[in-house]
Amino acid sequence: MKIFPKKNLGQNFLIDDKILKEIAELGKVNQNDKVIEIGPGTGNLTKKIIKFKPKQLTIVEKDTRLIKILQNKFDTNVKIINEDILNFPNVNSTNEKVIIFGNLPYNISTQLLVNWIRINDLKNFCKRFILMFQKEVADRIIAEENSNKYGRLSILSCWKMNIKKIMDIKPESFYPTPKIKSSLLILEPKAKHYNIKNPKNLEYITNVFFNQRRKMIKKPLKFLFKNFEDVADSLSLDLTLRPQNISKLSYYKICSFYEKLL
């Protein structure tokens, strides 16, 4: 049975055997690990992961057409869940850390990443994420301050995770061939991260700043704080800077000031 990828689900199946093997190896999976793969498609990466004999392998696939193919291809050692991962972000139902692989549909990748960042005890939820993103999105995730790609996504992601770019992947490695390049990232939850009470407060703070990224930071600070000059002095912030010129740590500290007002 030939499966034609669905455009509305953002399906692009990775078919480059060499890259599939490299991705599986990056997981550093051993026989004590529980593994979750999101969007397995027809199971090309799944086959590579199985070779490392994980303690448990769960695959989450939304497309019901693919479920029968996956069931026929893999035995009962692979748990297959027919579900939209956006409705199922905390897919780890055990008390053990998991390793998560994902060739994420580009239309939900940022939303899914933010859902994971919102998990309270992320470091005990997941050992590492090996994730494929649209290159443009990956560049935003790893961007540093003073870059035009730096913004909310890099600030949120780096709050709880150490992130490393592994490689760019050419469109020809996928079927169907997308019009854009992809990038592979490894994201490992930090053992310790800056104490923010609620991730949604950091999302709000960064939204206030980057909604007008060309404006000086005096404007968003004044919007957030009556004593905005005192806040700026406490953090040694130059009010004439733009949002992209401020470090990630400064945003975390601004968020702490904001949470004291709530």
Backbone as CSV, one residue per row, in Angstrom:
resi,resn,N_x,N_y,N_z,CA_x,CA_y,CA_z,C_x,C_y,C_z
1,MET,0.846,-1.197,0.000,0.000,0.000,0.000,0.882,1.248,0.000
2,LYS,0.716,2.091,-0.993,1.521,3.308,-1.079,0.802,4.430,-0.346
3,ILE,1.529,5.083,0.543,0.966,6.186,1.307,1.455,7.508,0.734
4,PHE,0.527,8.381,0.420,0.875,9.718,-0.048,0.807,10.673,1.130
5,PRO,1.902,11.350,1.438,1.920,12.254,2.594,0.850,13.331,2.493
6,LYS,0.282,13.669,3.639,-0.759,14.690,3.692,-0.136,16.059,3.942
7,LYS,-0.435,16.990,3.053,0.113,18.340,3.171,-0.424,19.037,4.415
8,ASN,-1.698,18.800,4.742,-2.304,19.499,5.879,-1.749,19.012,7.214
9,LEU,-1.083,17.861,7.215,-0.443,17.359,8.435,1.052,17.677,8.446
10,GLY,1.515,18.385,7.422,2.927,18.758,7.361,3.847,17.558,7.224
11,GLN,3.386,16.519,6.530,4.156,15.278,6.453,5.258,15.351,5.393
12,ASN,6.476,15.146,5.859,7.631,14.962,4.976,8.447,13.835,5.585
13,PHE,8.438,12.673,4.963,9.093,11.503,5.531,10.588,11.529,5.226
14,LEU,11.397,11.381,6.271,12.846,11.325,6.099,13.211,9.962,5.521
15,ILE,13.925,9.960,4.384,14.214,8.701,3.695,15.716,8.453,3.512
16,ASP,16.555,9.380,3.957,18.006,9.240,3.811,18.515,8.281,4.887
17,ASP,18.922,7.086,4.478,19.284,6.039,5.420,20.466,6.429,6.306
18,LYS,21.435,7.101,5.745,22.608,7.520,6.509,22.233,8.495,7.614
19,ILE,21.380,9.449,7.286,20.958,10.439,8.288,20.060,9.787,9.337
20,LEU,19.202,8.887,8.919,18.360,8.156,9.876,19.214,7.421,10.904
21,LYS,20.285,6.788,10.425,21.195,6.063,11.312,21.887,7.024,12.287
22,GLU,22.325,8.183,11.779,22.987,9.181,12.629,22.043,9.688,13.713
23,ILE,20.788,9.933,13.344,19.813,10.443,14.313,19.587,9.419,15.422
24,ALA,19.413,8.173,15.053,19.206,7.118,16.046,20.391,7.025,17.006
25,GLU,21.590,7.163,16.472,22.795,7.084,17.310,22.890,8.259,18.286
26,LEU,22.395,9.414,17.877,22.454,10.604,18.730,21.634,10.452,20.011
27,GLY,20.645,9.557,19.982,19.831,9.343,21.166,20.571,8.682,22.307
28,LYS,21.699,8.018,21.992,22.479,7.272,22.999,21.571,6.328,23.797
29,VAL,20.716,5.640,23.066,19.739,4.746,23.681,20.402,3.463,24.149
30,ASN,20.052,3.034,25.360,20.516,1.724,25.838,19.320,0.899,26.300
31,GLN,19.601,-0.289,26.796,18.531,-1.239,27.112,17.718,-0.843,28.340
32,ASN,18.160,0.186,29.062,17.404,0.667,30.224,16.529,1.876,29.901
33,ASP,16.580,2.326,28.665,15.889,3.563,28.290,14.482,3.319,27.767
34,LYS,13.615,4.259,28.097,12.293,4.316,27.487,12.325,5.426,26.446
35,VAL,11.829,5.134,25.260,11.944,6.044,24.120,10.560,6.355,23.570
36,ILE,10.375,7.619,23.182,9.150,8.044,22.519,9.536,8.669,21.186
37,GLU,8.881,8.231,20.123,9.090,8.849,18.816,7.785,9.487,18.366
38,ILE,7.872,10.747,17.968,6.695,11.496,17.547,6.704,11.623,16.024
39,GLY,5.580,11.294,15.418,5.482,11.384,13.967,6.375,10.397,13.254
40,PRO,6.234,9.098,13.529,7.112,8.102,12.914,6.889,7.898,11.420
41,GLY,5.760,8.396,10.906,5.486,8.198,9.475,5.327,6.730,9.161
42,THR,6.161,6.214,8.267,6.105,4.794,7.913,7.112,3.955,8.703
43,GLY,7.774,4.587,9.688,8.640,3.826,10.595,10.101,3.737,10.204
44,ASN,10.575,4.628,9.340,11.975,4.558,8.900,12.959,4.750,10.056
45,LEU,12.706,5.751,10.903,13.583,5.973,12.057,13.310,4.942,13.142
46,THR,12.070,4.550,13.276,11.691,3.551,14.285,12.553,2.294,14.150
47,LYS,12.755,1.848,12.921,13.565,0.643,12.673,14.988,0.810,13.186
48,LYS,15.525,2.023,13.052,16.895,2.279,13.510,16.965,2.303,15.039
49,ILE,15.947,2.873,15.665,15.926,2.965,17.133,15.809,1.576,17.752
50,ILE,15.003,0.722,17.143,14.785,-0.638,17.671,16.094,-1.404,17.799
51,LYS,17.038,-1.135,16.905,18.318,-1.847,16.926,19.090,-1.627,18.229
52,PHE,18.771,-0.548,18.945,19.444,-0.273,20.223,18.738,-0.942,21.401
53,LYS,17.655,-1.657,21.114,16.934,-2.475,22.088,16.520,-1.689,23.337
54,PRO,15.770,-0.595,23.170,15.313,0.157,24.347,14.368,-0.681,25.194
55,LYS,14.288,-0.315,26.451,13.401,-1.010,27.384,11.951,-0.914,26.918
56,GLN,11.599,0.241,26.389,10.242,0.441,25.861,10.300,1.485,24.757
57,LEU,9.553,1.246,23.689,9.482,2.204,22.586,8.011,2.506,22.299
58,THR,7.675,3.777,22.429,6.322,4.246,22.141,6.379,5.183,20.952
59,ILE,5.495,4.977,19.976,5.443,5.888,18.836,4.059,6.532,18.789
60,VAL,4.044,7.838,18.524,2.794,8.606,18.523,2.559,9.133,17.120
61,GLU,1.479,8.695,16.506,1.175,9.063,15.120,-0.289,9.487,15.007
62,LYS,-0.510,10.672,14.461,-1.869,11.196,14.324,-2.614,10.592,13.137
63,ASP,-1.903,10.318,12.056,-2.520,9.878,10.804,-2.983,8.420,10.916
64,THR,-4.287,8.226,10.930,-4.846,6.872,11.087,-4.463,5.952,9.932
65,ARG,-4.176,6.502,8.756,-3.777,5.681,7.605,-2.473,4.948,7.882
66,LEU,-1.614,5.596,8.678,-0.289,5.026,8.926,-0.290,3.986,10.053
67,ILE,-1.314,4.015,10.885,-1.338,3.125,12.042,-1.288,1.655,11.618
68,LYS,-2.078,1.295,10.602,-2.110,-0.104,10.143,-0.734,-0.526,9.623
69,ILE,-0.086,0.360,8.885,1.258,0.061,8.362,2.232,-0.169,9.513
70,LEU,2.167,0.697,10.520,3.067,0.580,11.671,2.777,-0.694,12.465
71,GLN,1.508,-1.020,12.607,1.134,-2.246,13.334,1.650,-3.484,12.616
72,ASN,1.589,-3.469,11.296,2.061,-4.617,10.510,3.588,-4.707,10.514
73,LYS,4.227,-3.577,10.630,5.684,-3.528,10.527,6.379,-3.879,11.844
74,PHE,5.734,-3.518,12.968,6.387,-3.706,14.269,5.561,-4.614,15.169
75,ASP,6.277,-5.395,15.970,5.583,-6.345,16.840,5.067,-5.649,18.092
76,THR,4.605,-6.433,19.043,3.968,-5.879,20.240,4.960,-5.174,21.170
77,ASN,6.242,-5.262,20.903,7.226,-4.560,21.732,7.176,-3.050,21.504
78,VAL,6.550,-2.633,20.411,6.396,-1.208,20.116,4.955,-0.804,20.428
79,LYS,4.814,0.163,21.330,3.483,0.673,21.679,3.120,1.786,20.702
80,ILE,1.999,1.629,20.015,1.583,2.597,18.994,0.371,3.376,19.500
81,ILE,0.504,4.698,19.526,-0.577,5.567,19.994,-1.066,6.420,18.828
82,ASN,-2.337,6.303,18.504,-2.953,7.101,17.446,-3.548,8.359,18.085
83,GLU,-2.734,9.424,18.103,-3.129,10.622,18.852,-2.420,11.845,18.292
84,ASP,-3.031,12.999,18.448,-2.406,14.270,18.110,-1.516,14.663,19.280
85,ILE,-0.233,14.788,19.045,0.713,15.054,20.126,0.422,16.379,20.824
86,LEU,-0.230,17.315,20.145,-0.577,18.587,20.791,-1.596,18.383,21.912
87,ASN,-2.367,17.326,21.820,-3.322,17.004,22.886,-2.715,16.058,23.914
88,PHE,-1.433,15.762,23.728,-0.812,14.683,24.500,0.652,15.024,24.781
89,PRO,0.948,16.290,25.211,2.359,16.691,25.333,3.116,15.939,26.414
90,ASN,2.419,15.629,27.522,3.086,14.902,28.601,2.917,13.410,28.352
91,VAL,3.478,12.960,27.233,3.286,11.590,26.770,3.988,10.572,27.670
92,ASN,4.905,11.037,28.494,5.606,10.156,29.414,4.736,9.890,30.632
93,SER,4.137,8.724,30.691,3.239,8.387,31.802,3.952,7.621,32.908
94,THR,5.263,7.468,32.790,6.031,6.728,33.788,6.789,7.704,34.679
95,ASN,7.461,7.172,35.678,8.296,7.988,36.560,9.751,7.987,36.106
96,GLU,9.989,7.416,34.938,11.355,7.354,34.413,11.543,8.374,33.301
97,LYS,12.768,8.899,33.203,13.078,9.820,32.117,12.982,9.085,30.785
98,VAL,12.547,9.815,29.775,12.474,9.221,28.442,13.408,9.974,27.496
99,ILE,13.661,9.368,26.359,14.364,10.019,25.252,13.327,10.225,24.165
100,ILE,13.207,11.456,23.668,12.170,11.767,22.684,12.808,12.119,21.343
101,PHE,12.385,11.406,20.316,12.758,11.703,18.934,11.551,12.321,18.237
102,GLY,11.804,13.244,17.317,10.676,13.786,16.576,11.079,14.480,15.284
103,ASN,10.513,14.014,14.177,10.565,14.768,12.926,9.264,15.554,12.914
104,LEU,9.292,16.724,13.566,8.061,17.423,13.898,7.435,18.098,12.682
105,PRO,6.114,17.959,12.532,5.440,18.742,11.490,5.742,20.221,11.731
106,TYR,6.180,20.916,10.694,6.651,22.278,10.885,5.561,23.219,11.385
107,ASN,4.295,22.892,11.097,3.213,23.793,11.493,2.885,23.712,12.985
108,ILE,3.418,22.715,13.701,3.141,22.620,15.141,4.419,22.601,15.981
109,SER,5.577,22.688,15.355,6.836,22.462,16.074,7.062,23.456,17.210
110,THR,6.815,24.741,16.975,7.067,25.726,18.035,6.049,25.582,19.161
111,GLN,4.808,25.319,18.800,3.778,25.134,19.827,4.092,23.932,20.711
112,LEU,4.552,22.857,20.089,4.894,21.659,20.835,6.094,21.902,21.744
113,LEU,7.095,22.611,21.249,8.270,22.924,22.063,7.874,23.740,23.286
114,VAL,7.022,24.736,23.098,6.569,25.554,24.231,5.772,24.709,25.222
115,ASN,4.970,23.771,24.741,4.232,22.865,25.640,5.183,22.085,26.529
116,TRP,6.294,21.630,25.967,7.272,20.888,26.770,7.953,21.801,27.784
117,ILE,8.273,23.015,27.373,8.926,23.948,28.289,8.030,24.233,29.498
118,ARG,6.739,24.168,29.299,5.792,24.431,30.395,5.744,23.305,31.425
119,ILE,6.274,22.132,31.102,6.252,21.014,32.054,7.091,21.374,33.280
120,ASN,6.507,21.241,34.457,7.158,21.700,35.683,8.514,21.062,35.931
121,ASP,8.544,19.754,35.931,9.775,19.042,36.265,10.374,18.450,34.996
122,LEU,10.768,19.301,34.084,11.216,18.849,32.764,12.431,17.932,32.847
123,LYS,13.342,18.228,33.771,14.581,17.436,33.863,14.316,15.993,34.276
124,ASN,13.195,15.749,34.950,12.837,14.383,35.325,11.809,13.776,34.370
125,PHE,11.398,14.550,33.394,10.472,14.059,32.368,11.231,13.468,31.188
126,CYS,12.306,14.153,30.800,13.006,13.739,29.580,14.524,13.854,29.748
127,LYS,15.218,12.847,29.269,16.680,12.851,29.298,17.227,13.742,28.189
128,ARG,16.673,13.594,26.986,17.065,14.453,25.863,16.006,14.387,24.764
129,PHE,15.924,15.482,24.015,15.068,15.560,22.834,15.978,15.598,21.610
130,ILE,15.703,14.772,20.623,16.394,14.840,19.330,15.312,15.216,18.325
131,LEU,15.322,16.480,17.902,14.182,17.014,17.165,14.593,17.666,15.854
132,MET,13.751,17.480,14.854,13.924,18.102,13.545,12.996,19.309,13.444
133,PHE,13.571,20.433,13.021,12.798,21.650,12.824,13.066,22.214,11.433
134,GLN,12.157,23.045,10.975,12.462,23.881,9.824,13.687,24.715,10.183
135,LYS,14.631,24.857,9.277,15.892,25.547,9.577,15.665,26.940,10.147
136,GLU,14.715,27.634,9.593,14.426,28.996,10.065,14.010,28.994,11.536
137,VAL,13.226,27.999,11.937,12.792,27.881,13.334,13.974,27.483,14.221
138,ALA,14.782,26.528,13.757,15.962,26.105,14.513,16.908,27.281,14.747
139,ASP,17.086,28.110,13.728,17.959,29.280,13.859,17.431,30.238,14.923
140,ARG,16.121,30.340,15.040,15.530,31.193,16.079,15.704,30.584,17.464
141,ILE,15.643,29.261,17.549,15.796,28.587,18.846,17.196,28.784,19.409
142,ILE,18.212,28.728,18.555,19.602,28.798,19.029,20.189,30.208,18.954
143,ALA,19.403,31.192,18.533,19.921,32.550,18.335,20.384,33.185,19.646
144,GLU,21.423,33.983,19.554,21.940,34.747,20.689,21.544,36.208,20.544
145,GLU,21.651,36.949,21.658,21.298,38.366,21.606,22.133,39.111,20.574
146,ASN,21.643,40.251,20.163,22.239,41.088,19.119,22.121,40.459,17.729
147,SER,21.216,39.503,17.609,20.940,38.871,16.315,19.505,39.175,15.927
148,ASN,19.254,39.304,14.624,17.878,39.588,14.206,16.969,38.370,14.345
149,LYS,17.543,37.193,14.597,16.743,35.984,14.815,16.450,35.751,16.299
150,TYR,17.128,36.505,17.157,16.964,36.371,18.606,15.601,36.896,19.022
151,GLY,14.932,36.123,19.895,13.617,36.553,20.320,13.013,35.603,21.340
152,ARG,11.689,35.568,21.349,10.955,34.813,22.365,11.353,33.344,22.401
153,LEU,11.491,32.732,21.225,11.717,31.296,21.167,13.060,30.901,21.768
154,SER,14.103,31.667,21.494,15.422,31.346,22.064,15.440,31.592,23.568
155,ILE,14.767,32.648,24.022,14.733,32.961,25.451,13.988,31.880,26.221
156,LEU,12.835,31.473,25.696,12.048,30.428,26.349,12.786,29.088,26.342
157,SER,13.341,28.720,25.193,13.983,27.406,25.050,15.212,27.284,25.942
158,CYS,16.024,28.323,25.975,17.279,28.259,26.725,17.080,28.434,28.227
159,TRP,15.881,28.811,28.627,15.590,28.900,30.053,15.752,27.536,30.728
160,LYS,15.219,26.502,30.112,15.234,25.175,30.739,16.127,24.160,30.046
161,MET,16.671,24.512,28.867,17.388,23.484,28.101,18.723,23.971,27.555
162,ASN,19.679,23.041,27.520,20.922,23.244,26.771,20.677,22.722,25.362
163,ILE,21.034,23.529,24.378,20.656,23.208,22.994,21.887,23.192,22.103
164,LYS,21.953,22.181,21.253,23.070,22.063,20.317,22.534,21.726,18.929
165,LYS,22.999,22.484,17.957,22.638,22.167,16.573,23.586,21.096,16.052
166,ILE,23.027,20.046,15.466,23.823,18.935,14.954,24.129,19.109,13.470
167,MET,23.101,19.393,12.688,23.320,19.516,11.245,22.100,20.105,10.558
168,ASP,22.342,20.629,9.364,21.260,20.978,8.447,21.030,19.776,7.532
169,ILE,19.795,19.590,7.134,19.447,18.448,6.290,18.781,18.968,5.020
170,LYS,19.314,18.560,3.906,18.834,19.072,2.614,17.440,18.531,2.292
171,PRO,16.678,19.280,1.524,15.312,18.865,1.181,15.240,17.504,0.498
172,GLU,16.284,17.159,-0.273,16.274,15.896,-1.028,16.292,14.665,-0.124
173,SER,16.526,14.863,1.170,16.545,13.738,2.105,15.144,13.327,2.543
174,PHE,14.128,14.070,2.065,12.751,13.820,2.476,11.874,13.453,1.271
175,TYR,10.775,12.778,1.596,9.724,12.563,0.606,8.391,12.995,1.221
176,PRO,7.629,13.859,0.548,8.022,14.601,-0.653,9.092,15.640,-0.317
177,THR,9.770,16.140,-1.326,10.846,17.103,-1.113,10.259,18.456,-0.718
178,PRO,10.539,18.924,0.507,10.016,20.234,0.918,10.769,21.366,0.226
179,LYS,10.216,22.551,0.304,10.845,23.705,-0.322,11.871,24.367,0.596
180,ILE,11.940,23.895,1.821,12.828,24.525,2.810,13.819,23.496,3.379
181,LYS,14.890,24.014,3.976,15.859,23.147,4.644,15.379,22.822,6.057
182,SER,15.923,21.744,6.591,15.610,21.338,7.959,16.893,21.339,8.782
183,SER,16.735,21.413,10.095,17.880,21.348,11.001,17.574,20.390,12.141
184,LEU,18.601,19.674,12.567,18.469,18.730,13.660,19.097,19.323,14.914
185,LEU,18.333,19.333,16.005,18.811,19.861,17.282,18.727,18.791,18.358
186,ILE,19.664,18.860,19.301,19.546,18.086,20.544,19.280,19.090,21.660
187,LEU,18.242,18.831,22.440,17.883,19.694,23.564,17.893,18.846,24.829
188,GLU,18.724,19.217,25.783,18.828,18.460,27.033,18.390,19.346,28.197
189,PRO,17.383,18.912,28.960,16.920,19.704,30.100,18.043,19.983,31.097
190,LYS,18.085,21.213,31.581,19.114,21.615,32.541,18.801,21.034,33.915
191,ALA,19.873,20.665,34.640,19.692,20.177,36.010,19.140,21.295,36.891
192,LYS,19.598,22.521,36.634,19.095,23.689,37.358,18.825,24.807,36.362
193,HIS,17.774,25.535,36.603,17.472,26.684,35.734,16.966,27.835,36.598
194,TYR,16.925,29.016,36.017,16.501,30.208,36.749,15.073,30.012,37.266
195,ASN,14.853,30.396,38.517,13.560,30.144,39.155,12.496,31.153,38.699
196,ILE,11.590,30.675,37.884,10.419,31.434,37.467,9.196,30.616,37.874
197,LYS,8.242,31.264,38.517,7.109,30.535,39.090,6.218,29.908,38.024
198,ASN,5.978,30.661,36.950,5.056,30.178,35.924,5.614,30.505,34.540
199,PRO,5.844,29.492,33.702,6.378,29.738,32.353,5.549,30.739,31.553
200,LYS,4.246,30.780,31.811,3.385,31.689,31.045,3.724,33.153,31.332
201,ASN,4.302,33.426,32.499,4.732,34.793,32.789,5.915,35.184,31.916
202,LEU,6.825,34.239,31.694,7.959,34.508,30.801,7.466,34.664,29.360
203,GLU,6.497,33.853,28.981,5.908,33.992,27.644,5.292,35.385,27.483
204,TYR,4.607,35.846,28.522,3.969,37.163,28.471,5.009,38.280,28.392
205,ILE,6.017,38.207,29.235,7.067,39.237,29.262,7.737,39.357,27.890
206,THR,8.127,38.218,27.331,8.817,38.256,26.036,7.887,38.725,24.918
207,ASN,6.609,38.420,25.058,5.638,38.896,24.068,5.531,40.425,24.112
208,VAL,5.501,40.988,25.306,5.421,42.445,25.460,6.631,43.117,24.817
209,PHE,7.810,42.547,25.037,9.026,43.154,24.498,9.130,42.990,22.983
210,PHE,8.899,41.788,22.488,9.196,41.513,21.078,8.036,41.818,20.139
211,ASN,6.887,42.188,20.686,5.819,42.671,19.817,6.210,43.980,19.144
212,GLN,7.131,44.696,19.773,7.643,45.939,19.196,9.168,45.924,19.295
213,ARG,9.762,44.980,18.586,11.184,44.729,18.753,12.054,45.886,18.267
214,ARG,11.503,46.782,17.465,12.292,47.914,16.983,12.276,49.095,17.958
215,LYS,11.376,49.024,18.952,11.282,50.106,19.928,12.331,49.931,21.030
216,MET,12.693,51.022,21.679,13.604,50.945,22.822,12.899,50.254,23.984
217,ILE,13.671,49.598,24.855,13.077,48.800,25.930,12.381,49.653,26.995
218,LYS,12.593,50.950,26.940,11.899,51.832,27.891,10.387,51.656,27.786
219,LYS,9.882,51.499,26.565,8.433,51.410,26.360,7.833,50.155,27.005
220,PRO,8.341,48.925,26.733,7.752,47.750,27.399,7.969,47.747,28.911
221,LEU,9.110,48.257,29.375,9.345,48.312,30.824,8.343,49.254,31.498
222,LYS,8.085,50.359,30.848,7.126,51.324,31.383,5.723,50.729,31.397
223,PHE,5.411,49.902,30.401,4.118,49.224,30.351,3.972,48.219,31.493
224,LEU,5.057,47.554,31.832,5.016,46.482,32.839,5.136,46.987,34.277
225,PHE,5.903,48.046,34.471,6.242,48.489,35.831,6.022,49.991,35.998
226,LYS,5.373,50.376,37.114,5.260,51.801,37.440,6.646,52.368,37.767
227,ASN,7.439,51.547,38.457,8.803,51.964,38.842,9.831,51.433,37.842
228,PHE,9.544,51.580,36.553,10.372,50.965,35.517,11.828,51.413,35.575
229,GLU,12.072,52.650,35.991,13.455,53.139,36.071,14.231,52.424,37.177
230,ASP,13.543,52.133,38.281,14.181,51.385,39.374,14.516,49.962,38.927
231,VAL,13.588,49.350,38.186,13.828,47.996,37.666,15.035,48.010,36.732
232,ALA,15.082,48.992,35.848,16.195,49.107,34.904,17.516,49.312,35.637
233,ASP,17.506,50.152,36.673,18.730,50.397,37.460,19.181,49.122,38.173
234,SER,18.226,48.384,38.731,18.557,47.142,39.457,19.217,46.118,38.553
235,LEU,18.824,46.129,37.275,19.357,45.147,36.326,20.434,45.733,35.416
236,SER,20.808,46.978,35.702,21.834,47.673,34.888,21.462,47.671,33.403
237,LEU,20.211,47.998,33.131,19.721,48.009,31.755,19.740,49.422,31.180
238,ASP,20.268,49.544,30.005,20.249,50.798,29.263,18.900,50.912,28.558
239,LEU,18.108,51.918,28.925,16.752,52.047,28.405,16.696,52.357,26.911
240,THR,17.820,52.686,26.322,17.833,52.973,24.882,18.109,51.727,24.042
241,LEU,18.357,50.588,24.691,18.584,49.345,23.957,17.283,48.832,23.353
242,ARG,17.417,47.971,22.346,16.273,47.285,21.749,16.132,45.901,22.390
243,PRO,14.939,45.278,22.274,14.718,43.958,22.879,15.758,42.913,22.488
244,GLN,16.263,42.956,21.251,17.227,41.934,20.820,18.617,42.144,21.408
245,ASN,18.820,43.253,22.113,20.127,43.547,22.699,20.258,43.099,24.148
246,ILE,19.199,42.544,24.716,19.193,42.168,26.135,19.425,40.666,26.278
247,SER,20.230,40.283,27.250,20.561,38.869,27.452,19.348,38.065,27.927
248,LYS,19.436,36.772,27.749,18.379,35.880,28.228,18.220,36.011,29.742
249,LEU,19.344,36.070,30.452,19.291,36.182,31.910,18.546,37.440,32.338
250,SER,18.736,38.523,31.610,18.022,39.764,31.942,16.514,39.577,31.831
251,TYR,16.074,38.836,30.823,14.636,38.584,30.680,14.107,37.729,31.824
252,TYR,14.895,36.760,32.258,14.467,35.926,33.387,14.350,36.779,34.650
253,LYS,15.274,37.704,34.827,15.235,38.587,35.998,14.058,39.567,35.919
254,ILE,13.791,40.082,34.719,12.629,40.951,34.535,11.352,40.201,34.896
255,CYS,11.295,38.943,34.497,10.133,38.115,34.813,9.978,37.944,36.315
256,SER,11.085,37.785,37.030,11.033,37.658,38.497,10.467,38.920,39.134
257,PHE,10.904,40.072,38.646,10.356,41.340,39.143,8.847,41.393,38.895
258,TYR,8.444,40.959,37.707,7.036,40.989,37.348,6.215,40.058,38.241
259,GLU,6.748,38.878,38.526,5.999,37.907,39.352,5.795,38.400,40.770
260,LYS,6.647,39.283,41.239,6.476,39.855,42.589,5.267,40.780,42.668
261,LEU,4.827,41.251,41.494,3.665,42.146,41.456,2.339,41.390,41.442
262,LEU,2.419,40.094,41.127,1.187,39.312,40.935,0.579,38.840,42.267
